[in-house]
């Protein structure tokens, strides 16, 4: 295994941790837009306010691993996706500001409350649109992006993947609310979660069927050997959707049953990543930029691997401690605090 492959594992780990952890709080933010009860909105805010910045640390680390380990990827992808990446970054910024300012007021703030929800929605959509534009391919000439500012859209394919990402995060947000709340909030989360499962199944199916048609995705030599990977990823994804739909019950049968939607959402993430890796690897920016061709020199990758290898356990430790401290149900006292 080359060192560039090892570094790619670090990139995938950062990506997986970000979409799993920040995905649920983006989903909860979107759900506040459809909730009319200020008390329940405040309850949703309380579930996000205590660890949102720790969740987004994985996005920072993801950007670092891509920029330092695969500079050609950032050089081409940023140029082709800046139309969606800049709104995503700004929406995350104003969303973070709104989270802190909501906490300084009683009830649900009329200005910062909607900004929290809209910022979550824009960030989720832009992330999905960027993913779709990258999967469908970006034209590259040598080491330079050769397309226009809207090339990433691929005749609307990026819009489809953007909407699918919003639904995916709604599923994750519903699963987290189902686990951490009770009463009417939990029942509404169950209904939203079931609807999200149906829409996500349709959106995911359409996204994968249209990927080869929308852009320049090509199967590399030896692709048939990846059939077990595709089958495995598809089975994990389908199992996650099935379990999520079945476990979103209006009246859970116990504490353990409340955790099943969250586990199912993680399975959906894992299955999707496995399918993406099986389709694209070793390509990072289809159709021509590959893992080995875009990697930094060996000495640089070695230095980076040691440094990031020391940082990741620290991040995992403090986040695990944070989730342990705030384990259990969200109570009324915790919401007011």
C-alpha positions as CSV (number, residue, x, y, z in Angstrom):
1,X,0.0,0.0,0.0
2,X,1.4,3.4,-1.0
3,X,1.6,6.2,1.5
4,X,-0.9,8.2,-0.6
5,X,-3.4,5.4,0.0
6,X,-2.8,5.6,3.7
7,X,-3.4,9.4,3.5
8,X,-6.6,8.8,1.6
9,X,-7.8,6.7,4.5
10,X,-7.3,9.8,6.7
11,X,-9.3,11.9,4.3
12,X,-12.2,9.4,4.2
13,X,-12.1,9.2,8.0
14,X,-12.4,13.0,8.4
15,X,-15.2,13.1,5.8
16,X,-17.1,10.3,7.5
17,X,-16.8,11.9,10.9
18,X,-17.9,15.2,9.6
19,X,-21.0,14.1,7.8
20,X,-22.0,11.8,10.6
21,X,-21.6,14.3,13.4
22,X,-22.4,17.6,11.8
23,X,-25.0,15.9,9.7
24,X,-27.4,15.5,12.6
25,X,-27.1,19.1,13.9
26,X,-27.6,20.5,10.3
27,X,-30.7,18.3,10.1
28,X,-32.0,19.6,13.4
29,X,-31.4,23.1,12.2
30,X,-33.4,22.5,9.1
31,X,-36.2,21.0,11.2
32,X,-36.6,24.2,13.2
33,X,-37.9,25.9,10.0
34,X,-40.9,23.6,10.1
35,X,-41.5,23.7,13.8
36,X,-44.0,26.3,15.1
37,X,-43.7,25.7,18.8
38,X,-41.0,28.0,20.3
39,X,-40.4,25.7,23.2
40,X,-39.7,22.7,20.9
41,X,-37.4,24.9,18.7
42,X,-35.5,25.9,21.9
43,X,-35.2,22.2,22.7
44,X,-33.8,21.5,19.3
45,X,-31.3,24.4,19.7
46,X,-30.2,22.9,23.1
47,X,-29.3,19.6,21.4
48,X,-27.0,21.4,18.9
49,X,-25.5,24.2,20.9
50,X,-23.2,22.1,23.1
51,X,-21.2,20.3,20.5
52,X,-21.7,21.9,17.1
53,X,-18.2,23.5,17.0
54,X,-16.5,20.2,17.9
55,X,-18.4,18.5,15.1
56,X,-17.2,21.1,12.6
57,X,-13.6,20.6,13.6
58,X,-13.7,17.5,11.3
59,X,-14.5,19.8,8.4
60,X,-11.4,21.9,9.2
61,X,-9.3,18.7,9.4
62,X,-10.8,17.5,6.1
63,X,-9.8,20.7,4.4
64,X,-6.3,20.3,5.8
65,X,-5.9,16.7,4.7
66,X,-7.0,17.5,1.1
67,X,-5.1,20.7,0.8
68,X,-1.8,19.4,2.2
69,X,-2.0,15.8,0.9
70,X,-3.6,16.3,-2.5
71,X,-2.9,19.8,-3.6
72,X,-3.9,19.1,-7.2
73,X,-7.4,18.1,-6.0
74,X,-7.9,21.4,-4.1
75,X,-6.5,23.4,-7.0
76,X,-9.0,21.9,-9.5
77,X,-12.0,21.2,-7.2
78,X,-12.0,24.7,-5.6
79,X,-11.9,26.4,-8.9
80,X,-14.8,24.3,-10.2
81,X,-17.0,24.3,-7.0
82,X,-16.4,27.8,-5.6
83,X,-20.0,28.8,-6.5
84,X,-21.3,26.4,-3.9
85,X,-18.4,26.2,-1.5
86,X,-18.3,29.9,-0.6
87,X,-22.1,30.0,0.3
88,X,-21.6,26.8,2.3
89,X,-18.8,28.4,4.3
90,X,-20.7,31.6,4.9
91,X,-23.8,29.8,5.9
92,X,-21.8,27.8,8.5
93,X,-20.3,31.0,9.8
94,X,-23.7,32.8,10.3
95,X,-25.2,29.6,11.6
96,X,-22.5,29.4,14.3
97,X,-23.1,33.1,15.2
98,X,-26.9,32.5,15.4
99,X,-26.4,29.5,17.7
100,X,-24.5,31.6,20.2
101,X,-26.8,34.6,20.0
102,X,-29.9,32.4,20.4
103,X,-28.4,31.2,23.7
104,X,-28.2,34.8,25.0
105,X,-32.0,35.3,24.8
106,X,-35.0,33.6,26.3
107,X,-37.4,31.8,24.0
108,X,-36.9,31.7,20.2
109,X,-35.3,34.8,18.7
110,X,-37.2,36.2,15.7
111,X,-34.0,37.0,13.8
112,X,-31.4,34.6,14.8
113,X,-33.7,31.6,15.0
114,X,-34.6,31.7,11.3
115,X,-31.0,32.4,10.4
116,X,-30.0,29.2,12.2
117,X,-32.5,27.2,10.2
118,X,-31.7,28.8,6.8
119,X,-28.0,28.6,7.4
120,X,-28.3,24.8,8.1
121,X,-30.4,24.3,5.0
122,X,-28.0,26.2,2.7
123,X,-25.0,24.4,4.1
124,X,-26.6,21.0,3.6
125,X,-27.7,21.8,0.1
126,X,-24.3,23.2,-1.0
127,X,-22.5,20.2,0.4
128,X,-24.7,17.8,-1.5
129,X,-24.4,19.9,-4.7
130,X,-20.6,20.0,-4.4
131,X,-20.5,16.2,-3.9
132,X,-22.6,15.8,-7.0
133,X,-20.5,18.1,-9.1
134,X,-17.4,16.3,-8.0
135,X,-18.8,12.8,-8.6
136,X,-20.1,13.7,-12.1
137,X,-16.6,15.1,-13.0
138,X,-14.9,18.4,-13.6
139,X,-12.9,19.1,-16.8
140,X,-9.2,19.5,-16.1
141,X,-6.5,20.6,-18.6
142,X,-3.1,19.6,-17.2
143,X,-3.4,20.9,-13.6
144,X,-6.0,23.6,-14.3
145,X,-9.7,23.6,-14.1
146,X,-11.0,24.0,-17.7
147,X,-14.7,24.6,-17.2
148,X,-17.0,27.5,-16.3
149,X,-18.5,28.6,-13.0
150,X,-21.7,26.5,-13.5
151,X,-20.1,23.4,-15.1
152,X,-20.5,21.5,-11.8
153,X,-24.3,21.6,-12.2
154,X,-24.2,18.9,-15.0
155,X,-27.6,19.8,-16.3
156,X,-29.2,19.8,-12.8
157,X,-27.5,16.7,-11.4
158,X,-25.9,18.7,-8.6
159,X,-29.3,20.1,-7.6
160,X,-30.6,16.5,-7.2
161,X,-27.6,15.5,-5.0
162,X,-28.0,18.8,-3.1
163,X,-31.6,18.0,-2.3
164,X,-30.7,14.4,-1.4
165,X,-28.1,15.7,1.1
166,X,-30.8,17.8,2.7
167,X,-33.0,14.8,3.1
168,X,-30.1,12.7,4.4
169,X,-29.4,15.3,7.1
170,X,-33.1,15.4,8.0
171,X,-33.0,11.7,8.6
172,X,-29.9,12.0,10.8
173,X,-31.5,15.0,12.7
174,X,-34.7,13.0,13.2
175,X,-32.8,10.1,14.6
176,X,-30.9,12.3,17.0
177,X,-34.1,14.0,18.2
178,X,-35.8,10.6,18.6
179,X,-32.9,9.4,20.8
180,X,-32.5,12.5,22.9
181,X,-36.0,13.8,23.4
182,X,-39.4,12.6,24.4
183,X,-43.1,13.4,24.2
184,X,-44.4,15.4,21.2
185,X,-40.9,16.3,20.0
186,X,-40.0,12.6,19.7
187,X,-43.3,11.7,18.0
188,X,-42.8,14.5,15.4
189,X,-39.2,13.3,14.9
190,X,-40.5,9.8,14.2
191,X,-42.9,11.1,11.5
192,X,-40.3,13.2,9.9
193,X,-37.8,10.4,10.0
194,X,-40.1,8.0,8.2
195,X,-40.8,10.5,5.5
196,X,-37.1,11.2,5.1
197,X,-36.4,7.5,4.7
198,X,-38.8,7.3,1.7
199,X,-37.5,10.4,0.1
200,X,-33.9,9.4,0.7
201,X,-34.4,6.0,-0.9
202,X,-35.8,7.7,-4.1
203,X,-33.1,10.4,-4.1
204,X,-30.3,8.0,-3.6
205,X,-31.5,5.7,-6.3
206,X,-31.9,8.5,-8.8
207,X,-28.5,9.9,-7.9
208,X,-26.6,6.7,-8.6
209,X,-28.5,5.8,-11.7
210,X,-27.9,9.2,-13.2
211,X,-24.3,9.6,-12.2
212,X,-22.8,8.0,-15.3
213,X,-25.2,9.9,-17.6
214,X,-24.8,13.3,-15.9
215,X,-21.0,13.5,-16.2
216,X,-17.7,11.8,-17.0
217,X,-17.8,9.0,-14.5
218,X,-16.0,6.0,-16.0
219,X,-15.2,2.6,-14.6
220,X,-11.5,1.9,-14.4
221,X,-9.8,-1.4,-15.3
222,X,-10.6,-4.1,-12.8
223,X,-13.9,-2.5,-12.0
224,X,-15.7,-5.9,-12.2
225,X,-13.5,-7.0,-9.2
226,X,-15.3,-4.3,-7.2
227,X,-18.7,-6.0,-7.6
228,X,-18.5,-7.4,-4.0
229,X,-17.8,-3.8,-2.7
230,X,-20.8,-2.4,-4.6
231,X,-23.1,-5.2,-3.4
232,X,-21.8,-4.8,0.2
233,X,-22.3,-1.0,0.1
234,X,-25.8,-1.3,-1.4
235,X,-26.8,-3.9,1.2
236,X,-25.6,-1.8,4.1
237,X,-27.4,1.2,2.7
238,X,-30.6,-0.7,2.1
239,X,-30.4,-2.3,5.5
240,X,-29.9,1.2,7.1
241,X,-33.0,2.6,5.4
242,X,-35.1,-0.4,6.3
243,X,-34.1,-0.4,9.9
244,X,-34.6,3.3,10.2
245,X,-38.1,3.2,8.7
246,X,-39.1,0.3,11.0
247,X,-37.6,1.7,14.2
248,X,-39.1,5.2,14.0
249,X,-42.1,4.3,16.1
250,X,-44.4,7.0,17.6
251,X,-44.2,5.2,21.0
252,X,-40.8,3.5,21.5
253,X,-40.7,0.3,23.4
254,X,-37.6,1.1,25.5
255,X,-34.4,3.1,25.7
256,X,-32.6,0.6,23.4
257,X,-35.2,0.9,20.7
258,X,-34.8,4.7,20.6
259,X,-31.1,4.2,19.5
260,X,-31.9,2.1,16.5
261,X,-32.7,5.0,14.1
262,X,-29.3,6.6,15.0
263,X,-27.4,3.4,14.2
264,X,-29.4,3.0,11.0
265,X,-28.5,6.5,9.9
266,X,-24.8,5.7,10.4
267,X,-25.3,2.6,8.3
268,X,-26.8,4.7,5.5
269,X,-23.7,7.0,5.7
270,X,-21.3,4.0,5.6
271,X,-23.1,2.3,2.7
272,X,-23.1,5.5,0.7
273,X,-19.4,6.1,1.3
274,X,-18.6,2.5,0.3
275,X,-20.5,2.8,-2.9
276,X,-18.8,6.1,-3.7
277,X,-15.4,4.7,-3.1
278,X,-16.1,1.6,-5.2
279,X,-17.3,3.8,-8.1
280,X,-14.6,6.4,-8.1
281,X,-11.4,5.0,-6.6
282,X,-8.6,5.7,-7.4
283,X,-10.0,8.9,-9.0
284,X,-10.5,11.9,-6.8
285,X,-11.7,14.4,-9.4
286,X,-13.2,12.5,-12.3
287,X,-12.2,11.8,-15.0
288,X,-8.4,12.3,-14.8
289,X,-7.2,13.4,-11.3
290,X,-6.2,10.3,-9.3
291,X,-5.1,9.6,-5.8
292,X,-1.5,8.8,-6.8
293,X,-1.2,11.5,-9.4
294,X,-2.5,14.3,-7.1
295,X,-0.5,13.3,-4.0
296,X,2.2,15.4,-2.4
297,X,5.8,14.1,-2.3
298,X,6.5,11.0,-0.2
299,X,8.5,13.0,2.4
300,X,5.6,15.5,2.8
301,X,3.0,12.8,3.2
302,X,5.2,11.0,5.8
303,X,5.5,14.2,7.9
304,X,1.7,14.9,7.5
305,X,0.7,11.3,8.4
306,X,2.7,11.5,11.7
307,X,1.2,14.9,12.6
308,X,-2.4,14.1,11.8
309,X,-2.0,10.6,13.3
310,X,-1.2,12.4,16.6
311,X,-4.0,14.9,16.3
312,X,-6.9,12.6,15.4
313,X,-6.8,10.6,18.7
314,X,-6.9,14.0,20.6
315,X,-10.0,15.1,18.7
316,X,-11.7,11.7,19.2
317,X,-10.9,11.8,23.0
318,X,-12.3,15.2,23.7
319,X,-15.4,14.6,21.5
320,X,-16.1,11.3,23.2
321,X,-15.8,13.0,26.6
322,X,-18.2,15.7,25.5
323,X,-20.8,13.2,24.4
324,X,-20.3,11.3,27.6
325,X,-20.9,14.4,29.7
326,X,-24.1,15.3,27.8
327,X,-25.4,11.7,27.6
328,X,-29.0,11.0,28.3
329,X,-32.3,12.8,27.5
330,X,-32.6,16.5,27.0
331,X,-34.5,17.8,30.0
332,X,-36.4,21.0,30.5
333,X,-33.8,22.3,33.0
334,X,-31.0,21.6,30.4
335,X,-33.0,23.5,27.8
336,X,-33.3,26.6,29.9
337,X,-29.6,26.3,31.0
